[in-house]
Structure formats: structure tokens, C-alpha cells
């Protein structure tokens, strides 16, 4: 039975995602993708226009996954204190990575290979996504749940750290996806728990860190 177009397109994306994860986008050719699917390169072009077209679809799908997870977390905790709201966003982000670490890894590492206009659209989505974290951090600073810090740097610090999970997490490994989570009431970092006192807040994030992944 022939595979219908939408299913074939998804199969192409899944195989390409695995190859991009293993080799990197620049080192993966259209021929490599076609060979992995056991089809001719010309047949591949019946479903995609270019290798970048495949990467764009993968990045868009990953971005949408993170956005939906954040939407659900925000809706479930809308009336809760800022610390709980931030914890929910953190957990949602980690769970989205754990659900498909290969996809997340490509998203975190390979988006920079998109053309300028497509990269700009992803960066706009990143800024909006990161804004969810900034908003909760600002609210927590106002209530005293979090220590004083730069909300933008704190959000970038959090998401850059979380995105590192995509590079080392393995579903069959010893650690669960929840293992590395430090909740927003931790006494380490730019926040503090309510019993830490005004002098217990940790240092703010180092602005010299690596460039963040696109949706933050």
C-alpha cells in the first residue's frame, strides 16, 4: 500500500531529524535522507522542495510543541503564585524535550542553518516564548517570591540550561527527565524560597553564556 502524502512527509521529517541529530544539518544531504527512506532522491522532491524546507518543518513542529506545552502549563496554574507558575513552565519545557529528545536536539542545535527570513520568524517566536518566563519572573519579584534580578537574563539563563537536556537525555538512561529540574523555589539561582530571607538570593545569570536556542 502506498504511503499517503501527509504520512510520507512526516516520515521524511522523522528520518531527516534523526540524521540531522546524528550528523548535523550541514553534513546531511538530500541523498542521505532518500537513502535512509529507501527511495530515490527525485522521489523525495515530490514531497519537499529542499533540505532547508525539511529543517524548517522540523523546527516549526518543535516550536509548536514547546508553545502548546507552555500554554497548557500557564492555563493550569493561572491562579497560582508565581513560583508555582514558573515551576510549571519549567516542567512543561522539560517534558516537551523528553517526549522527543531527538527532535528537540535538532531544534536547539540546527535552527541557525535556516535562511535569514525563516530564522527571523523563529527568533520572533523565541522572544514571545521567552516572554512567558519573563512575565512570571517579574510577577515573582513583585511578590517577593524571587530575588531581585534582570528578568530577561534570568529567563535566558533558565531556558539555556533546560535546553542542554536535549543534548544528553536518553529515554532509556538512568535518569528521568525530571531528575535535573531545579524548582523555582530553590535557594540557588536568581530566585529564593519564601523562608530564605532577603540576603539569601543567589547571583543573577552570567550574560556571557552561549547564544540561546530559538524558542525561549
ZAMARGU-4260 file (C-alpha; in steps of 0.2 Angstrom, whole numbers, plus 5000, padded with zeros to 4 digits):
<rodrens>
0) 5000/5000/5000 | 5007/5017/4995 | 5010/5029/5009 | 4999/5045/5008 | 5007/5062/5006
5) 5005/5068/5023 | 5011/5052/5031 | 5026/5052/5019 | 5030/5070/5023 | 5030/5066/5041
10) 5041/5050/5038 | 5053/5061/5029 | 5054/5074/5043 | 5057/5060/5056 | 5071/5052/5046
15) 5079/5069/5042 | 5078/5073/5061 | 5087/5058/5066 | 5101/5061/5053 | 5102/5080/5057
20) 5104/5074/5076 | 5117/5061/5072 | 5127/5071/5059 | 5122/5089/5059 | 5112/5098/5046
25) 5127/5103/5035 | 5134/5086/5034 | 5117/5078/5029 | 5112/5078/5011 | 5096/5075/5002
30) 5103/5059/4995 | 5106/5053/5013 | 5088/5056/5018 | 5082/5047/5002 | 5094/5033/5005
35) 5088/5031/5023 | 5070/5030/5017 | 5075/5018/5003 | 5068/5030/4989 | 5076/5039/4975
40) 5081/5057/4978 | 5070/5063/4964 | 5055/5055/4973 | 5059/5064/4989 | 5057/5081/4979
45) 5039/5076/4976 | 5036/5079/4995 | 5048/5093/4999 | 5056/5107/4990 | 5073/5107/4998
50) 5083/5101/5013 | 5080/5118/5021 | 5062/5115/5019 | 5063/5099/5029 | 5073/5108/5043
55) 5060/5122/5043 | 5046/5110/5046 | 5056/5101/5060 | 5059/5117/5068 | 5041/5123/5067
60) 5035/5107/5074 | 5047/5108/5089 | 5042/5126/5092 | 5024/5122/5092 | 5027/5108/5104
65) 5035/5120/5116 | 5022/5133/5114 | 5007/5121/5117 | 5016/5114/5132 | 5018/5131/5139
70) 5000/5136/5135 | 4994/5121/5145 | 5005/5124/5160 | 5000/5143/5160 | 4982/5139/5159
75) 4983/5126/5173 | 4992/5137/5185 | 4985/5154/5181 | 4978/5157/5198 | 4994/5150/5207
80) 5008/5160/5215 | 5022/5165/5203 | 5034/5151/5210 | 5022/5138/5205 | 5018/5146/5188
85) 5037/5146/5184 | 5039/5128/5190 | 5025/5123/5179 | 5033/5131/5164 | 5050/5123/5168
90) 5042/5106/5169 | 5032/5108/5153 | 5048/5113/5144 | 5057/5098/5151 | 5043/5086/5147
95) 5042/5093/5129 | 5061/5089/5127 | 5059/5072/5135 | 5045/5067/5124 | 5056/5068/5108
100) 5074/5072/5113 | 5080/5069/5095 | 5068/5082/5088 | 5072/5094/5102 | 5091/5092/5099
105) 5089/5097/5081 | 5078/5111/5086 | 5091/5118/5099 | 5106/5115/5088 | 5102/5117/5070
110) 5090/5131/5068 | 5104/5143/5064 | 5106/5135/5047 | 5089/5142/5041 | 5089/5156/5029
115) 5088/5174/5036 | 5069/5177/5034 | 5065/5160/5041 | 5077/5162/5055 | 5069/5179/5059
120) 5052/5171/5061 | 5059/5158/5073 | 5068/5172/5083 | 5051/5181/5085 | 5043/5165/5091
125) 5058/5163/5103 | 5055/5181/5110 | 5037/5178/5113 | 5040/5161/5121 | 5054/5168/5132
130) 5042/5182/5137 | 5031/5170/5146 | 5045/5166/5158 | 5050/5185/5160 | 5032/5189/5164
135) 5031/5176/5178 | 5048/5181/5185 | 5043/5199/5186 | 5027/5194/5195 | 5038/5184/5207
140) 5049/5199/5210 | 5034/5210/5214 | 5028/5197/5227 | 5045/5194/5235 | 5044/5176/5229
145) 5060/5179/5219 | 5076/5189/5222 | 5080/5204/5213 | 5087/5200/5195 | 5086/5205/5177
150) 5070/5196/5171 | 5077/5194/5153 | 5093/5187/5158 | 5085/5176/5171 | 5073/5169/5158
155) 5088/5166/5146 | 5098/5158/5159 | 5084/5146/5164 | 5080/5141/5146 | 5098/5139/5140
160) 5101/5127/5155 | 5085/5117/5151 | 5089/5116/5133 | 5105/5107/5137 | 5094/5092/5142
165) 5091/5089/5123 | 5110/5085/5121 | 5112/5072/5134 | 5095/5065/5139 | 5091/5047/5134
170) 5074/5039/5137 | 5082/5023/5142 | 5095/5030/5153 | 5097/5030/5172 | 5090/5047/5175
175) 5072/5053/5172 | 5068/5069/5163 | 5063/5076/5180 | 5080/5072/5188 | 5089/5089/5183
180) 5074/5100/5187 | 5078/5113/5200 | 5061/5121/5205 | 5059/5140/5205 | 5059/5139/5224
185) 5077/5133/5225 | 5089/5143/5236 | 5101/5143/5221 | 5100/5155/5206 | 5091/5171/5204
190) 5076/5166/5215 | 5073/5161/5233 | 5060/5152/5243 | 5049/5162/5255 | 5059/5157/5270
195) 5076/5162/5263 | 5076/5180/5269 | 5082/5195/5259 | 5100/5191/5259 | 5099/5173/5253
200) 5095/5176/5235 | 5108/5169/5223 | 5118/5178/5210 | 5110/5183/5193 | 5114/5174/5177
205) 5130/5177/5168 | 5126/5187/5152 | 5142/5179/5144 | 5133/5162/5141 | 5131/5154/5124
210) 5118/5160/5112 | 5101/5154/5117 | 5091/5142/5107 | 5077/5149/5096 | 5061/5147/5107
215) 5064/5155/5123
</rodrens>
